[in-house]
Amino acid sequence: MNPKILILFALLLNLTSKSFQNPNPKPPKSTPSSAHIELTNYGFPVGLLPDTTVLGFAVNQTSGDFSVRLGGACRITLPPDNYVATYSNTITGKIVKGRIAELNGIRVRAFFQWWSITGIRSSGDNIVFEVGMVTAKYPSKNFDDSPACEGQRSSS
Ligand SMILES: *[C@@H]1O[C@H](CO)[C@@H](O)[C@H](O)[C@H]1NC(C)=O
């Protein structure tokens, strides 16, 4: 065999074997619920829902009306600004591809006050949160993993 080809072959083999190596295997995640999977079908990252038990999930394909029933109210810390957010037992809203409107059940604490997140949009590589007319934009990759629930909400 032509030595040049041999070197090329060796190089190629070396490259492909490298791509199969996984130096940092992630610990196995809990199986995502149908609600988490449904989020991705609508163009949203799973991390918009916390890593918690989903007792019930329903979406009307015609109207987009949906409801998610969680195992309990849940408190999370949102990256990257570490805003505290709470999820009620039941989250409702209207979902179409790339857009959630009339959202009820998710609140975030900022500027010493609780704000209801009224809508969420997927815009390119970003997730846009709407609080009434005010919006805040974050990279979608911040929501690739579901945040862990930190416990029960203390007030209603
Ligand atoms: C779904 O939404 C459509 C349109 O609003 C409505 O006519 C229909 O009754 C809804 N279906 C269910 C199962 O609620």
The ligand as an SDF file (V2000), in Angstrom:
LIG
                    3D

 14 14  0  0  0  0  0  0  0  0999 V2000
  -60.8600   21.8520   21.7680 C   0  0  0  0  0  0  0  0  0  0  0  0
  -60.9800   23.1710   21.2910 O   0  0  0  0  0  0  0  0  0  0  0  0
  -62.0030   23.3540   20.3420 C   0  0  0  0  0  0  0  0  0  0  0  0
  -61.9140   24.7920   19.8160 C   0  0  0  0  0  0  0  0  0  0  0  0
  -61.9240   25.7350   20.8550 O   0  0  0  0  0  0  0  0  0  0  0  0
  -63.3440   23.0390   20.9900 C   0  0  0  0  0  0  0  0  0  0  0  0
  -64.3850   23.2050   20.0270 O   0  0  0  0  0  0  0  0  0  0  0  0
  -63.3410   21.6230   21.5140 C   0  0  0  0  0  0  0  0  0  0  0  0
  -64.5290   21.3620   22.2170 O   0  0  0  0  0  0  0  0  0  0  0  0
  -62.1480   21.4020   22.4360 C   0  0  0  0  0  0  0  0  0  0  0  0
  -62.0580   19.9830   22.8030 N   0  0  0  0  0  0  0  0  0  0  0  0
  -62.0270   19.5770   24.0580 C   0  0  0  0  0  0  0  0  0  0  0  0
  -61.8780   18.1020   24.2450 C   0  0  0  0  0  0  0  0  0  0  0  0
  -62.1120   20.3250   25.0180 O   0  0  0  0  0  0  0  0  0  0  0  0
  1  2  1  0
  1 10  1  0
  2  3  1  0
  3  4  1  0
  3  6  1  0
  4  5  1  0
  6  7  1  0
  6  8  1  0
  8  9  1  0
  8 10  1  0
 10 11  1  0
 11 12  1  0
 12 13  1  0
 12 14  2  0
M  END
$$$$
